Amino acid sequence: MNSTEKVDIKEQLKDSYKKALEHTSSALDYMAEYGIKPDGKFGLFFSPDTRQQEIHIMPYKHKAKQVVVYETEPGEFSALCPFSGLPDFGTLRVEYVPGSDILELKSLKYYLLSWRNIGSAQEDITAYVFEDLSRILTDADYIKVTTVYNVRGGINTTCEIDSRMQ
């Protein structure tokens, strides 16, 4: 790596830090409007806009209707709590009946991993994932996204969006 590449990487890191600081500050201001103050240590996190935008698809050439289910292992899917900056671990399940396309798994995995440094409410993340998949699988018979987060503060959180109910 030459010195120009090192400078470029450092500039990218500075830019990333600046964006994370801006988003975290904005989230703190938003919480303050509702009287919510973060507890304990607080870390920086990125905006949902920084998630990977690209998920590849492959053609589904069959007439047979089948239900396709992708489900992460418990704890494999995570994002950051916008109130504490602590990780929210959970299981994410995608269920759909393909139209003309199916999701390519490697790019789906990278997409899911891209949430790890993003701070957003669990309900919002579920909605973002549903919206992203709906944009990509345009002619699926239905799409259902379910997130089941680990218990926090004694409360179980399960979020589910099903295109058949929209």
KEZAFI-401706 format. One record per residue (C-alpha): y, x, z; residue in three letters. Coordinates in pm, whole numbers, plus 50000, padded with zeros to 5 digits. Each point is the difference from the previous one (the first is absolute). Layout:
<pavexs>
YXZAla/...
</pavexs>
This chain:
<pavexs>
500005000050000Met/503325014949897Asn/503274997350194Ser/501324971849777Thr/496924978850078Glu/500465006850373Lys/503614988449981Val/498984968549810Asp/497384991650264Ile/502505005550280Lys/502524977549823Glu/497324973349960Gln/499205002550371Leu/503684997450092Lys/500344969349778Asp/496864984250150Ser/501275006750352Tyr/503384984849916Lys/498374968549857Lys/497694996750301Ala/502955004150237Leu/502004973549812Glu/497114975249997His/499135006050366Thr/503654995850101Ser/500194967949800Ser/496854986850170Ala/501445008450343Leu/503234981749914Asp/498004969949883Tyr/497964999550322Met/503175003250210Ala/501314967849840Glu/497134982150175Tyr/500275019350327Gly/496935021449931Ile/500135036050115Lys/497295025649921Pro/497935012450291Asp/499135036350067Gly/500035026149730Lys/501084989649656Phe/499105015449666Gly/501454997749652Leu/498354978749736Phe/500494991649634Phe/500984967649830Ser/497374978349828Pro/501785008949676Asp/498475035050026Thr/496424987249974Arg/498045010149693Gln/500874975049730Gln/497185007049759Glu/496514985750026Ile/497875004449692His/497864972949850Ile/496945000149777Met/498834972549766Pro/497544974250125Tyr/498024990449690Lys/497574975050147His/499984962049983Lys/498284997450337Ala/502344991050284Lys/499445022250300Gln/501765004950330Val/501105036150049Val/500695012050355Val/501515033250105Tyr/500215006450373Glu/501135031150184Thr/498085013650294Glu/501544991150336Pro/503015022350065Gly/500085013749646Glu/503064979649907Phe/503175007350195Ser/503754997149996Ala/502655005650265Leu/501404974650240Cys/503724995949923Pro/500714994550371Phe/498325030950141Ser/499155022349706Gly/496405000450129Leu/497124994949758Pro/498544965349949Asp/496355004349898Phe/498004972549843Gly/497644987849736Thr/501284987949666Leu/497874976949786Arg/500714990649638Val/498014972049841Glu/500424987149646Tyr/498284985249699Val/500955021649701Pro/501504986649685Gly/500265026849734Ser/500405029750240Asp/498605016050314Ile/501675024950232Leu/499195036949963Glu/498855011350345Leu/501465035150017Lys/503524988249927Ser/499514970950243Leu/499035025250269Lys/503125021149931Tyr/502104968450011Tyr/498574990550339Leu/500525035350132Leu/503644998649890Ser/500714975350284Trp/499295025750275Arg/503615011550050Asn/501644966649931Ile/501524979650281Gly/499734962749947Ser/498754969150182Ala/496324992349959Gln/500754966549840Glu/502385016349751Asp/497455026249900Ile/497434973149929Thr/502544982049780Ala/500965032149814Tyr/496345008249925Val/499394964349879Phe/503105001049778Glu/499055033949855Asp/496454989049917Leu/501214966849856Ser/502365019149772Arg/497115021549873Ile/497154974649982Leu/502024974549806Thr/497154977449892Asp/497655002250298Ala/498554966150099Asp/501215007050352Tyr/501035028850224Ile/499705000950377Lys/501335028250220Val/499055001550367Thr/501105025550257Thr/498425002150344Val/501915023650227Tyr/498675016950311Asn/500974983350326Val/503455009550122Arg/501324987650332Gly/496984977450036Gly/500794981149679Ile/497764998749694Asn/501884997049671Thr/498374986849683Thr/502114992649693Cys/498674983149688Glu/501554989549671Ile/497894980549751Asp/501404992549654Ser/498194966450004Arg/502284988850282Met/503265010249833Gln/
</pavexs>
